[in-house]
Every structure is written in structure tokens, then in C-alpha cells.
Amino acid sequence: MMRKILALASSKGVRKLEQVQYHIRCKKGEVNKAVLLPGDIERADYIGTKFFQDSEKIVENREFHIYNGNYENKPVAVCSTGIGCMSAAVAIEELINIGCKYFIRVGTCGSLSPQINPGDIIIVTGAVRGDGASKEYVPIEYPAVADYRTVTALRNRAKKESTDYSLGIIRTHDAFYMESPFAFGDYKKRIAIWAEAGTLAIENESSTLFVIGSLRKAQVGSILVAAGNLITGKESTKHELQKSIDKAITIATGALVDLQEEEEEEI
């Protein structure tokens, strides 16, 4: 069965390389191959205009805003995915279809560890598949694991930027409010099993991105900022959160540069 899944994913990509993609409105060669994937369209606009050099907005359609630009003299891009795994799957599928290869999600999360405070950064190694979208691709036994080269690139850039981070497993799920203080019932009981298992945080996109990346031979990573702590109830201020998000963006964009340089050295 796995051979059939991989063959289908591979052939699907080949067939669609020359076509304009339905949602992101781009075709092969129009988006730089190293892409940041924030959920928020405003964050995509912020990254494209504040962090990229020679920035150009090439798409604004539905939840997908796409910019091309340069960073440290390397071509990079950013594409917003919207909230949740379904739209994130659409984004990464169509970007892979047109030749994009490196992806790093940059977003926020809710901490499940008393040691991870609001504003702290997490480099993700894998995700609990609590989402529905990834189950459409492959059975639940298949792991959602970040690409090891991308994890290494993120860690190296964090060290270069003198930025502390936590490293480990998070949980991705679909019902945003059901594992938050806004949920009905006792949300702390629902998150307790994951906290006790050492899961670092909860968010809404990474697991599907990892699964699709593995199936379609793309390199996918994720770097997150804790917006609040679901165990302690602590929350970050808007200013503190933005400072940490800026650090995460800098680390992620630098990692995309390093991944491209690593590829060039291997050729």
C-alpha cells in the first residue's frame, strides 16, 4: 500500500508541474523553492515586506498571500496557509507541484510544559497526528516527523542568533477552542495526557505538513513561539510575542538559506 501512495504522490507532482495551481494561482518557476509557511496572511505580508530584500507580492488569493524575495543573497518565498491542516495541505501540495522543495512553518502555539514560558521558541522534531487531514493521506501509524536536515539547520541558526529554544514533539489538532481556556468542559483534563507524555505544545498545522513532506520528498520543518502556557495560564504581551516571532522568522529564513547552500555543496 505504501508503494502505491508514494507512486501516486510522485506522479501527481510530475503531471501538474506546468499547470497554474487552482488556489495559489502560480505555475512552475513563479515561486522561489525555499518557502516560509506562516498561517496568518498578515504575518506573510510582514515577512515579505520587512525581512526580504527585493520583495515582490505575487499572489493574493483567499488565505494565500505569496511573496518572493531574497535573504542573504539567496532566493526565498513566503506563503500564508490560513488556519488549520486542510488549507495548509492545499498550500504545500500546490507549492510542491510547481517545484518548491524547502518549507518551514513559522507560527505560534500553546505551551504544555511548565518550563516553556510565553515567548519561548520551540524547534519541532515531530507532531502527534491529532488532525484529520493527514489521515486522508496515510494511516495514523505513519509518523509525522520533521526533516532532520531542516531541524539541524534551524538549530544551527538559533545558535548563530544566540537564541535559546526547546526541542521536541508537539501536538497538532483541528478544534482550536477545544484545547484552550475557551473550551466547554475541563480543557485541562483533555490536555493532561499530552502534557504528561512530554508533548511541548499544541498547534494546528505541523503534522499534516510533515506527513505530506515525507510522502512527497520535500524537506519540511517547523519553528513555533509559545503565545501562552495552557498549564500555568501565563500569557505573553503583544510586544513580547512579536519580538519572539521576529527571532523565529530570522532563524527560519536563515535556515532556508543554509539548506540551499548545503544542496549546492552536494552538487
Contacts in CASP RR format, 6 or more apart in sequence:
PFRMAT RR
TARGET T0000
AUTHOR 0000-0000-0000
METHOD contacts of the structure
MODEL  1
MMRKILALASSKGVRKLEQVQYHIRCKKGEVNKAVLLPGDIERADYIGTK
FFQDSEKIVENREFHIYNGNYENKPVAVCSTGIGCMSAAVAIEELINIGC
KYFIRVGTCGSLSPQINPGDIIIVTGAVRGDGASKEYVPIEYPAVADYRT
VTALRNRAKKESTDYSLGIIRTHDAFYMESPFAFGDYKKRIAIWAEAGTL
AIENESSTLFVIGSLRKAQVGSILVAAGNLITGKESTKHELQKSIDKAIT
IATGALVDLQEEEEEEI
2 138 0 8 1.000
5 137 0 8 1.000
5 138 0 8 1.000
5 215 0 8 1.000
6 215 0 8 1.000
9 215 0 8 1.000
9 216 0 8 1.000
10 216 0 8 1.000
10 217 0 8 1.000
12 97 0 8 1.000
13 96 0 8 1.000
13 97 0 8 1.000
13 216 0 8 1.000
16 97 0 8 1.000
16 98 0 8 1.000
17 27 0 8 1.000
17 28 0 8 1.000
17 97 0 8 1.000
17 98 0 8 1.000
17 99 0 8 1.000
18 27 0 8 1.000
18 28 0 8 1.000
19 27 0 8 1.000
19 97 0 8 1.000
20 26 0 8 1.000
20 27 0 8 1.000
21 27 0 8 1.000
21 94 0 8 1.000
21 97 0 8 1.000
21 98 0 8 1.000
22 94 0 8 1.000
23 61 0 8 1.000
23 62 0 8 1.000
23 64 0 8 1.000
23 90 0 8 1.000
23 91 0 8 1.000
23 94 0 8 1.000
24 31 0 8 1.000
24 59 0 8 1.000
24 61 0 8 1.000
24 64 0 8 1.000
24 66 0 8 1.000
24 79 0 8 1.000
24 90 0 8 1.000
24 91 0 8 1.000
24 94 0 8 1.000
24 95 0 8 1.000
25 59 0 8 1.000
25 61 0 8 1.000
25 64 0 8 1.000
26 58 0 8 1.000
26 59 0 8 1.000
26 66 0 8 1.000
26 94 0 8 1.000
26 98 0 8 1.000
27 98 0 8 1.000
28 98 0 8 1.000
28 99 0 8 1.000
29 98 0 8 1.000
29 99 0 8 1.000
30 58 0 8 1.000
30 98 0 8 1.000
31 58 0 8 1.000
31 66 0 8 1.000
31 68 0 8 1.000
31 77 0 8 1.000
31 79 0 8 1.000
31 95 0 8 1.000
31 98 0 8 1.000
31 99 0 8 1.000
31 100 0 8 1.000
32 68 0 8 1.000
32 69 0 8 1.000
32 75 0 8 1.000
32 76 0 8 1.000
32 77 0 8 1.000
32 100 0 8 1.000
33 75 0 8 1.000
33 77 0 8 1.000
33 99 0 8 1.000
33 100 0 8 1.000
33 101 0 8 1.000
33 102 0 8 1.000
33 260 0 8 1.000
34 74 0 8 1.000
34 75 0 8 1.000
34 76 0 8 1.000
34 77 0 8 1.000
34 100 0 8 1.000
34 101 0 8 1.000
34 102 0 8 1.000
34 256 0 8 1.000
34 257 0 8 1.000
34 259 0 8 1.000
34 260 0 8 1.000
35 76 0 8 1.000
35 77 0 8 1.000
35 78 0 8 1.000
35 79 0 8 1.000
35 95 0 8 1.000
35 100 0 8 1.000
35 102 0 8 1.000
35 103 0 8 1.000
35 104 0 8 1.000
35 256 0 8 1.000
36 44 0 8 1.000
36 47 0 8 1.000
36 76 0 8 1.000
36 77 0 8 1.000
36 78 0 8 1.000
36 79 0 8 1.000
36 103 0 8 1.000
36 104 0 8 1.000
36 105 0 8 1.000
36 106 0 8 1.000
36 249 0 8 1.000
36 252 0 8 1.000
36 253 0 8 1.000
36 256 0 8 1.000
37 78 0 8 1.000
37 79 0 8 1.000
37 80 0 8 1.000
37 81 0 8 1.000
37 88 0 8 1.000
37 91 0 8 1.000
37 92 0 8 1.000
37 103 0 8 1.000
37 104 0 8 1.000
37 105 0 8 1.000
37 106 0 8 1.000
37 205 0 8 1.000
37 209 0 8 1.000
38 44 0 8 1.000
38 47 0 8 1.000
38 78 0 8 1.000
38 80 0 8 1.000
38 81 0 8 1.000
38 105 0 8 1.000
38 106 0 8 1.000
38 107 0 8 1.000
39 63 0 8 1.000
39 80 0 8 1.000
39 81 0 8 1.000
39 82 0 8 1.000
39 83 0 8 1.000
39 84 0 8 1.000
39 88 0 8 1.000
39 105 0 8 1.000
39 107 0 8 1.000
39 205 0 8 1.000
40 80 0 8 1.000
40 82 0 8 1.000
40 107 0 8 1.000
41 63 0 8 1.000
41 64 0 8 1.000
41 65 0 8 1.000
41 80 0 8 1.000
41 82 0 8 1.000
43 80 0 8 1.000
43 106 0 8 1.000
43 107 0 8 1.000
43 245 0 8 1.000
44 65 0 8 1.000
44 66 0 8 1.000
44 67 0 8 1.000
44 78 0 8 1.000
44 79 0 8 1.000
44 80 0 8 1.000
45 57 0 8 1.000
45 65 0 8 1.000
45 67 0 8 1.000
47 67 0 8 1.000
47 78 0 8 1.000
47 106 0 8 1.000
47 249 0 8 1.000
47 253 0 8 1.000
48 55 0 8 1.000
48 57 0 8 1.000
48 67 0 8 1.000
48 69 0 8 1.000
48 78 0 8 1.000
49 55 0 8 1.000
49 67 0 8 1.000
51 71 0 8 1.000
51 249 0 8 1.000
51 250 0 8 1.000
51 253 0 8 1.000
52 67 0 8 1.000
52 68 0 8 1.000
52 69 0 8 1.000
52 70 0 8 1.000
52 71 0 8 1.000
52 76 0 8 1.000
52 78 0 8 1.000
53 69 0 8 1.000
53 70 0 8 1.000
53 71 0 8 1.000
54 69 0 8 1.000
54 70 0 8 1.000
55 67 0 8 1.000
55 68 0 8 1.000
55 69 0 8 1.000
56 67 0 8 1.000
56 68 0 8 1.000
56 69 0 8 1.000
57 65 0 8 1.000
57 66 0 8 1.000
57 67 0 8 1.000
58 66 0 8 1.000
58 67 0 8 1.000
58 68 0 8 1.000
59 65 0 8 1.000
59 66 0 8 1.000
59 79 0 8 1.000
63 80 0 8 1.000
63 81 0 8 1.000
63 82 0 8 1.000
63 83 0 8 1.000
63 87 0 8 1.000
64 79 0 8 1.000
64 80 0 8 1.000
64 81 0 8 1.000
64 82 0 8 1.000
64 91 0 8 1.000
65 78 0 8 1.000
65 79 0 8 1.000
65 80 0 8 1.000
66 77 0 8 1.000
66 78 0 8 1.000
66 79 0 8 1.000
66 80 0 8 1.000
67 77 0 8 1.000
67 78 0 8 1.000
68 75 0 8 1.000
68 76 0 8 1.000
68 77 0 8 1.000
69 75 0 8 1.000
69 76 0 8 1.000
69 77 0 8 1.000
70 76 0 8 1.000
71 253 0 8 1.000
71 254 0 8 1.000
71 256 0 8 1.000
71 257 0 8 1.000
72 254 0 8 1.000
72 257 0 8 1.000
74 256 0 8 1.000
74 257 0 8 1.000
74 260 0 8 1.000
74 261 0 8 1.000
75 260 0 8 1.000
76 253 0 8 1.000
76 256 0 8 1.000
76 257 0 8 1.000
77 100 0 8 1.000
79 91 0 8 1.000
79 95 0 8 1.000
80 91 0 8 1.000
81 87 0 8 1.000
81 88 0 8 1.000
81 90 0 8 1.000
81 91 0 8 1.000
81 92 0 8 1.000
81 105 0 8 1.000
81 205 0 8 1.000
82 88 0 8 1.000
82 91 0 8 1.000
83 176 0 8 1.000
83 204 0 8 1.000
84 131 0 8 1.000
84 133 0 8 1.000
84 174 0 8 1.000
84 204 0 8 1.000
84 205 0 8 1.000
85 131 0 8 1.000
85 132 0 8 1.000
85 133 0 8 1.000
85 134 0 8 1.000
85 172 0 8 1.000
85 174 0 8 1.000
85 204 0 8 1.000
85 205 0 8 1.000
85 207 0 8 1.000
85 208 0 8 1.000
86 133 0 8 1.000
88 105 0 8 1.000
88 133 0 8 1.000
88 205 0 8 1.000
88 208 0 8 1.000
88 209 0 8 1.000
89 133 0 8 1.000
89 208 0 8 1.000
89 209 0 8 1.000
89 212 0 8 1.000
92 103 0 8 1.000
92 209 0 8 1.000
92 212 0 8 1.000
92 213 0 8 1.000
92 218 0 8 1.000
92 220 0 8 1.000
93 212 0 8 1.000
93 216 0 8 1.000
95 103 0 8 1.000
96 212 0 8 1.000
96 213 0 8 1.000
96 216 0 8 1.000
96 218 0 8 1.000
100 218 0 8 1.000
101 218 0 8 1.000
101 219 0 8 1.000
102 150 0 8 1.000
102 218 0 8 1.000
102 219 0 8 1.000
102 256 0 8 1.000
102 259 0 8 1.000
102 260 0 8 1.000
103 209 0 8 1.000
103 213 0 8 1.000
103 218 0 8 1.000
103 219 0 8 1.000
103 220 0 8 1.000
103 221 0 8 1.000
104 150 0 8 1.000
104 154 0 8 1.000
104 220 0 8 1.000
104 221 0 8 1.000
104 222 0 8 1.000
104 223 0 8 1.000
104 252 0 8 1.000
104 255 0 8 1.000
104 256 0 8 1.000
105 205 0 8 1.000
105 206 0 8 1.000
105 209 0 8 1.000
105 220 0 8 1.000
105 221 0 8 1.000
105 222 0 8 1.000
105 223 0 8 1.000
105 224 0 8 1.000
106 223 0 8 1.000
106 224 0 8 1.000
106 245 0 8 1.000
106 248 0 8 1.000
106 249 0 8 1.000
106 252 0 8 1.000
107 203 0 8 1.000
107 222 0 8 1.000
107 223 0 8 1.000
107 224 0 8 1.000
107 225 0 8 1.000
107 245 0 8 1.000
107 248 0 8 1.000
108 203 0 8 1.000
108 224 0 8 1.000
108 225 0 8 1.000
108 226 0 8 1.000
108 227 0 8 1.000
108 241 0 8 1.000
108 245 0 8 1.000
109 122 0 8 1.000
109 170 0 8 1.000
109 201 0 8 1.000
109 202 0 8 1.000
109 203 0 8 1.000
109 224 0 8 1.000
109 225 0 8 1.000
109 226 0 8 1.000
109 227 0 8 1.000
110 201 0 8 1.000
110 202 0 8 1.000
110 203 0 8 1.000
110 226 0 8 1.000
110 227 0 8 1.000
110 228 0 8 1.000
110 229 0 8 1.000
110 230 0 8 1.000
111 117 0 8 1.000
111 118 0 8 1.000
111 120 0 8 1.000
111 200 0 8 1.000
111 201 0 8 1.000
111 226 0 8 1.000
111 228 0 8 1.000
111 229 0 8 1.000
111 230 0 8 1.000
111 231 0 8 1.000
112 171 0 8 1.000
112 191 0 8 1.000
112 194 0 8 1.000
112 195 0 8 1.000
112 198 0 8 1.000
112 199 0 8 1.000
112 200 0 8 1.000
112 201 0 8 1.000
112 202 0 8 1.000
112 230 0 8 1.000
112 231 0 8 1.000
113 166 0 8 1.000
113 195 0 8 1.000
113 198 0 8 1.000
113 200 0 8 1.000
113 201 0 8 1.000
113 229 0 8 1.000
113 231 0 8 1.000
114 229 0 8 1.000
114 231 0 8 1.000
114 232 0 8 1.000
115 166 0 8 1.000
116 122 0 8 1.000
116 166 0 8 1.000
116 200 0 8 1.000
116 201 0 8 1.000
116 226 0 8 1.000
116 229 0 8 1.000
117 226 0 8 1.000
117 229 0 8 1.000
117 234 0 8 1.000
118 226 0 8 1.000
118 227 0 8 1.000
118 228 0 8 1.000
118 229 0 8 1.000
118 234 0 8 1.000
118 235 0 8 1.000
118 236 0 8 1.000
118 240 0 8 1.000
118 241 0 8 1.000
119 225 0 8 1.000
119 226 0 8 1.000
119 227 0 8 1.000
119 228 0 8 1.000
119 236 0 8 1.000
119 240 0 8 1.000
119 241 0 8 1.000
119 243 0 8 1.000
119 244 0 8 1.000
120 164 0 8 1.000
120 165 0 8 1.000
120 166 0 8 1.000
120 225 0 8 1.000
120 226 0 8 1.000
120 244 0 8 1.000
121 158 0 8 1.000
121 163 0 8 1.000
121 164 0 8 1.000
121 165 0 8 1.000
121 166 0 8 1.000
121 223 0 8 1.000
121 224 0 8 1.000
121 225 0 8 1.000
121 226 0 8 1.000
121 244 0 8 1.000
121 247 0 8 1.000
121 248 0 8 1.000
121 251 0 8 1.000
122 165 0 8 1.000
122 166 0 8 1.000
122 167 0 8 1.000
122 168 0 8 1.000
122 170 0 8 1.000
122 200 0 8 1.000
122 201 0 8 1.000
122 223 0 8 1.000
122 224 0 8 1.000
122 225 0 8 1.000
122 226 0 8 1.000
123 151 0 8 1.000
123 154 0 8 1.000
123 155 0 8 1.000
123 158 0 8 1.000
123 165 0 8 1.000
123 166 0 8 1.000
123 167 0 8 1.000
123 168 0 8 1.000
123 222 0 8 1.000
123 223 0 8 1.000
124 146 0 8 1.000
124 151 0 8 1.000
124 168 0 8 1.000
124 169 0 8 1.000
124 170 0 8 1.000
124 206 0 8 1.000
124 221 0 8 1.000
124 222 0 8 1.000
124 223 0 8 1.000
124 224 0 8 1.000
125 145 0 8 1.000
125 146 0 8 1.000
125 151 0 8 1.000
125 167 0 8 1.000
125 168 0 8 1.000
125 169 0 8 1.000
126 143 0 8 1.000
126 144 0 8 1.000
126 145 0 8 1.000
126 146 0 8 1.000
126 168 0 8 1.000
126 169 0 8 1.000
126 170 0 8 1.000
126 206 0 8 1.000
126 207 0 8 1.000
126 210 0 8 1.000
127 144 0 8 1.000
127 169 0 8 1.000
127 170 0 8 1.000
127 171 0 8 1.000
127 172 0 8 1.000
127 206 0 8 1.000
127 207 0 8 1.000
127 210 0 8 1.000
127 222 0 8 1.000
128 144 0 8 1.000
128 169 0 8 1.000
128 170 0 8 1.000
128 171 0 8 1.000
128 172 0 8 1.000
128 194 0 8 1.000
128 199 0 8 1.000
128 207 0 8 1.000
129 135 0 8 1.000
129 140 0 8 1.000
129 144 0 8 1.000
129 172 0 8 1.000
129 207 0 8 1.000
129 211 0 8 1.000
130 171 0 8 1.000
130 172 0 8 1.000
130 173 0 8 1.000
130 174 0 8 1.000
130 207 0 8 1.000
131 172 0 8 1.000
131 173 0 8 1.000
131 174 0 8 1.000
131 204 0 8 1.000
131 207 0 8 1.000
131 208 0 8 1.000
132 174 0 8 1.000
132 208 0 8 1.000
133 208 0 8 1.000
134 144 0 8 1.000
134 207 0 8 1.000
134 208 0 8 1.000
134 211 0 8 1.000
134 212 0 8 1.000
137 208 0 8 1.000
137 211 0 8 1.000
137 212 0 8 1.000
137 215 0 8 1.000
138 211 0 8 1.000
138 215 0 8 1.000
142 211 0 8 1.000
142 214 0 8 1.000
144 172 0 8 1.000
144 206 0 8 1.000
144 207 0 8 1.000
144 208 0 8 1.000
144 210 0 8 1.000
144 211 0 8 1.000
144 214 0 8 1.000
145 210 0 8 1.000
145 214 0 8 1.000
146 206 0 8 1.000
146 210 0 8 1.000
146 220 0 8 1.000
146 221 0 8 1.000
146 222 0 8 1.000
147 213 0 8 1.000
147 214 0 8 1.000
147 218 0 8 1.000
147 219 0 8 1.000
147 220 0 8 1.000
147 221 0 8 1.000
149 219 0 8 1.000
149 259 0 8 1.000
149 262 0 8 1.000
150 219 0 8 1.000
150 220 0 8 1.000
150 221 0 8 1.000
150 255 0 8 1.000
150 259 0 8 1.000
151 167 0 8 1.000
151 221 0 8 1.000
153 254 0 8 1.000
153 255 0 8 1.000
153 256 0 8 1.000
153 258 0 8 1.000
153 259 0 8 1.000
153 262 0 8 1.000
154 221 0 8 1.000
154 223 0 8 1.000
154 251 0 8 1.000
154 252 0 8 1.000
154 255 0 8 1.000
155 165 0 8 1.000
155 167 0 8 1.000
156 255 0 8 1.000
156 258 0 8 1.000
157 250 0 8 1.000
157 251 0 8 1.000
157 252 0 8 1.000
157 254 0 8 1.000
157 255 0 8 1.000
157 258 0 8 1.000
158 164 0 8 1.000
158 165 0 8 1.000
158 251 0 8 1.000
161 247 0 8 1.000
161 250 0 8 1.000
161 251 0 8 1.000
163 247 0 8 1.000
163 251 0 8 1.000
165 223 0 8 1.000
166 200 0 8 1.000
168 200 0 8 1.000
169 198 0 8 1.000
169 199 0 8 1.000
169 200 0 8 1.000
170 199 0 8 1.000
170 200 0 8 1.000
170 201 0 8 1.000
170 202 0 8 1.000
170 203 0 8 1.000
170 206 0 8 1.000
170 222 0 8 1.000
170 224 0 8 1.000
171 194 0 8 1.000
171 199 0 8 1.000
171 201 0 8 1.000
171 202 0 8 1.000
171 203 0 8 1.000
172 202 0 8 1.000
172 203 0 8 1.000
172 204 0 8 1.000
172 205 0 8 1.000
172 206 0 8 1.000
172 207 0 8 1.000
172 208 0 8 1.000
173 179 0 8 1.000
173 202 0 8 1.000
173 204 0 8 1.000
174 204 0 8 1.000
176 204 0 8 1.000
177 183 0 8 1.000
178 187 0 8 1.000
178 190 0 8 1.000
179 187 0 8 1.000
179 190 0 8 1.000
179 191 0 8 1.000
179 202 0 8 1.000
179 230 0 8 1.000
180 187 0 8 1.000
180 230 0 8 1.000
181 187 0 8 1.000
181 230 0 8 1.000
181 233 0 8 1.000
183 190 0 8 1.000
187 230 0 8 1.000
188 230 0 8 1.000
188 231 0 8 1.000
191 202 0 8 1.000
191 230 0 8 1.000
191 231 0 8 1.000
194 202 0 8 1.000
195 231 0 8 1.000
201 224 0 8 1.000
201 226 0 8 1.000
202 230 0 8 1.000
203 224 0 8 1.000
205 222 0 8 1.000
206 221 0 8 1.000
206 222 0 8 1.000
206 224 0 8 1.000
209 220 0 8 1.000
209 221 0 8 1.000
209 222 0 8 1.000
210 220 0 8 1.000
210 221 0 8 1.000
210 222 0 8 1.000
212 218 0 8 1.000
212 220 0 8 1.000
213 219 0 8 1.000
213 220 0 8 1.000
214 220 0 8 1.000
219 259 0 8 1.000
223 248 0 8 1.000
223 251 0 8 1.000
223 252 0 8 1.000
224 248 0 8 1.000
225 241 0 8 1.000
225 244 0 8 1.000
225 245 0 8 1.000
225 248 0 8 1.000
226 236 0 8 1.000
227 235 0 8 1.000
227 236 0 8 1.000
227 241 0 8 1.000
228 234 0 8 1.000
228 235 0 8 1.000
228 236 0 8 1.000
229 235 0 8 1.000
236 244 0 8 1.000
END
